[in-house]
Amino acid sequence: MMTNNEFDIVIVGGGLVGLSLAAALGASDLSVAILEARQPVVDWPADSIDLRVYAITRESQNLFERVGAWPAMLPKAGPFRDMRVWDSGGNGDIHFSSADLGEPYLGHILESRVIEKALLDVIAGLSHVQRFCPATVKAFGDLADGHRIELEDGRTLRARLLVGADGKHSKVRDYAGIHVHISDYGQQAMVAVVATERAHAETAWQRFLPTGPLAFLPLADGRSSIVWSATSDEAERLLELDEPNFCTALGEAFEQRLGSVTACGERVLFPLQRQYAEHYVAPRIALVGDASHVIHPLAGQGVNLGLKDVRELASTLLDSRKRERDIGSLPVLRRYERARKGDNMATMLAMDGFKHLFASRIAPLRWARNFGLNLVDAAQPVKNQIMRAAMGL
Ligand SMILES: Cc1cc2nc3c(=O)[nH]c(=O)nc-3n(C[C@H](O)[C@H](O)[C@H](O)COP(=O)(O)OP(=O)(O)OC[C@H]3O[C@@H](n4cnc5c(N)ncnc54)[C@H](O)[C@@H]3O)c2cc1C
């Protein structure tokens, strides 16, 4: 019999990955606690847009549908049906279209707070999930059959399985003694919401510049959310520009594909690092999302990878529960690690490869990447494969 501070699973971190895991486990008879330090934003002015915006794949959408959160997200989701990728250093250009696959769209653009609120509403209706917020972890301790979690406010919880969904500075990872490899991309990503002269045509746009990729993501209200990765000096310089000069610089960097940039909201910089944890699991501990891998945002895959972790970990745990196996045991947890590590690593390496390839000013490489882009553009079956992979189908 569990008392109210004893849980089968304690998830530290209620970002999108932690919340999704709680929602995915919530329909079972496992008792789950989720701890989050930050109070979520659940109300906002109707015409405002969150600076944190994500391109959500079809596979991630499937997870949200399964846990019952998608209907609340859909009215705020901007579908993107096409994707255009081109190189500033030549004539390489690829056009991906959902119509070529006979699909209605490639994915959706969603504000982080919209996803968060929909997941919180689902969790509020799950009797096996208890949410602690605001709650910050102060310390952890070993128990014979689990872990002790001490909160800053003096409360103590016990877990048979401790899950670290606590982001790139994961305390759970440190506690588990799992080594993390960290390297700096030497870039910062600027995010902002912008208005353009012409409509975005429900297309996600990405131009590769020598200083880093520039993406325009189509929002449901007609504006675009930009992610402009650049060398740190260049990003700082762009941040310092006043709005008219920044809009001009942005329009030029984007080759005015949507006409001129007419307005720009607040601009925020995120330093970009690559991180990967040597292990995802330890006795009675599992890591998910950015706690185990942080990748370059150039293809907008970070949260989508975290949601794949969620799907895999939830199915491993629910299956083990059904078979009456110990959900915290290493053989069970290693099944999750084996299923996810290769995919996460391959995606990280692919992102790194793109970043380096497109940053190169070496003439044969520039020729090869433009040739490659045009070659792929002409090969519909290859494009279809890439689109299916990007959609997670
Ligand atoms: C500029 C930029 C653009 C991006 N664009 C995309 C995109 O288009 N698509 C995409 O898929 N991904 C994108 N990403 C990546 C994405 O932001 C991350 O992969 C994702 O947010 C990771 O989610 P998470 O829940 O694992 O971690 P986080 O979002 O970091 O959440 C961790 C949570 O844990 C809480 N926490 C931490 N420590 C404690 C503690 N001790 N006690 C209690 N709570 C704690 C934190 O408050 C936080 O809420 C982008 C990233 C950047 C930088």
The ligand as an SDF file (V2000), in Angstrom:
LIG
                    3D

 53 58  0  0  0  0  0  0  0  0999 V2000
   16.1880   28.0760  -30.2660 C   0  0  0  0  0  0  0  0  0  0  0  0
   15.6340   26.7040  -30.1300 C   0  0  0  0  0  0  0  0  0  0  0  0
   14.6220   26.2770  -31.0020 C   0  0  0  0  0  0  0  0  0  0  0  0
   14.1020   24.9750  -30.8860 C   0  0  0  0  0  0  0  0  0  0  0  0
   13.1300   24.5870  -31.7760 N   0  0  0  0  0  0  0  0  0  0  0  0
   12.6360   23.3200  -31.7050 C   0  0  0  0  0  0  0  0  0  0  0  0
   11.6240   22.8640  -32.6300 C   0  0  0  0  0  0  0  0  0  0  0  0
   11.1600   23.5730  -33.5400 O   0  0  0  0  0  0  0  0  0  0  0  0
   11.1830   21.5820  -32.5040 N   0  0  0  0  0  0  0  0  0  0  0  0
   11.6750   20.7420  -31.5380 C   0  0  0  0  0  0  0  0  0  0  0  0
   11.2530   19.5770  -31.5000 O   0  0  0  0  0  0  0  0  0  0  0  0
   12.5900   21.1590  -30.6390 N   0  0  0  0  0  0  0  0  0  0  0  0
   13.1020   22.4120  -30.6960 C   0  0  0  0  0  0  0  0  0  0  0  0
   14.0410   22.8190  -29.7900 N   0  0  0  0  0  0  0  0  0  0  0  0
   14.4850   21.9050  -28.7210 C   0  0  0  0  0  0  0  0  0  0  0  0
   13.5190   21.9090  -27.5330 C   0  0  0  0  0  0  0  0  0  0  0  0
   13.3990   23.2240  -27.0130 O   0  0  0  0  0  0  0  0  0  0  0  0
   14.0080   20.9760  -26.4150 C   0  0  0  0  0  0  0  0  0  0  0  0
   14.4410   19.7630  -26.9670 O   0  0  0  0  0  0  0  0  0  0  0  0
   12.8560   20.7000  -25.4270 C   0  0  0  0  0  0  0  0  0  0  0  0
   12.4020   21.8970  -24.8410 O   0  0  0  0  0  0  0  0  0  0  0  0
   13.3110   19.7460  -24.3260 C   0  0  0  0  0  0  0  0  0  0  0  0
   12.2260   19.4840  -23.4500 O   0  0  0  0  0  0  0  0  0  0  0  0
   12.4580   18.8320  -22.0320 P   0  0  0  0  0  0  0  0  0  0  0  0
   11.0840   18.7310  -21.4200 O   0  0  0  0  0  0  0  0  0  0  0  0
   13.2960   17.6110  -22.1650 O   0  0  0  0  0  0  0  0  0  0  0  0
   13.3520   19.8670  -21.2290 O   0  0  0  0  0  0  0  0  0  0  0  0
   12.9970   21.3280  -20.7070 P   0  0  0  0  0  0  0  0  0  0  0  0
   12.0760   22.0230  -21.6410 O   0  0  0  0  0  0  0  0  0  0  0  0
   14.3060   21.9840  -20.4100 O   0  0  0  0  0  0  0  0  0  0  0  0
   12.1840   21.0760  -19.3510 O   0  0  0  0  0  0  0  0  0  0  0  0
   12.8050   20.6900  -18.1670 C   0  0  0  0  0  0  0  0  0  0  0  0
   11.9240   21.1380  -17.0070 C   0  0  0  0  0  0  0  0  0  0  0  0
   12.4780   20.6580  -15.7760 O   0  0  0  0  0  0  0  0  0  0  0  0
   12.3430   21.6480  -14.7850 C   0  0  0  0  0  0  0  0  0  0  0  0
   13.3870   21.4090  -13.7910 N   0  0  0  0  0  0  0  0  0  0  0  0
   14.7250   21.3820  -13.9840 C   0  0  0  0  0  0  0  0  0  0  0  0
   15.3690   21.1080  -12.8500 N   0  0  0  0  0  0  0  0  0  0  0  0
   14.4140   20.9400  -11.8910 C   0  0  0  0  0  0  0  0  0  0  0  0
   14.4670   20.6450  -10.4980 C   0  0  0  0  0  0  0  0  0  0  0  0
   15.6280   20.4490   -9.8670 N   0  0  0  0  0  0  0  0  0  0  0  0
   13.3050   20.5690   -9.8020 N   0  0  0  0  0  0  0  0  0  0  0  0
   12.1040   20.7450  -10.4520 C   0  0  0  0  0  0  0  0  0  0  0  0
   12.0180   21.0290  -11.7680 N   0  0  0  0  0  0  0  0  0  0  0  0
   13.1470   21.1320  -12.4910 C   0  0  0  0  0  0  0  0  0  0  0  0
   12.5180   22.9550  -15.5240 C   0  0  0  0  0  0  0  0  0  0  0  0
   11.8910   24.0390  -14.8460 O   0  0  0  0  0  0  0  0  0  0  0  0
   11.8530   22.6530  -16.8730 C   0  0  0  0  0  0  0  0  0  0  0  0
   10.4980   23.0480  -16.9190 O   0  0  0  0  0  0  0  0  0  0  0  0
   14.5900   24.0990  -29.8810 C   0  0  0  0  0  0  0  0  0  0  0  0
   15.5920   24.5390  -28.9970 C   0  0  0  0  0  0  0  0  0  0  0  0
   16.1260   25.8110  -29.1220 C   0  0  0  0  0  0  0  0  0  0  0  0
   17.2240   26.2670  -28.1890 C   0  0  0  0  0  0  0  0  0  0  0  0
  1  2  1  0
  2  3  1  0
  2 52  2  0
  3  4  2  0
  4  5  1  0
  4 50  1  0
  5  6  2  0
  6  7  1  0
  6 13  1  0
  7  8  2  0
  7  9  1  0
  9 10  1  0
 10 11  2  0
 10 12  1  0
 12 13  2  0
 13 14  1  0
 14 15  1  0
 14 50  1  0
 15 16  1  0
 16 17  1  0
 16 18  1  0
 18 19  1  0
 18 20  1  0
 20 21  1  0
 20 22  1  0
 22 23  1  0
 23 24  1  0
 24 25  2  0
 24 26  1  0
 24 27  1  0
 27 28  1  0
 28 29  2  0
 28 30  1  0
 28 31  1  0
 31 32  1  0
 32 33  1  0
 33 34  1  0
 33 48  1  0
 34 35  1  0
 35 36  1  0
 35 46  1  0
 36 37  1  0
 36 45  1  0
 37 38  2  0
 38 39  1  0
 39 40  1  0
 39 45  2  0
 40 41  1  0
 40 42  2  0
 42 43  1  0
 43 44  2  0
 44 45  1  0
 46 47  1  0
 46 48  1  0
 48 49  1  0
 50 51  2  0
 51 52  1  0
 52 53  1  0
M  END
$$$$
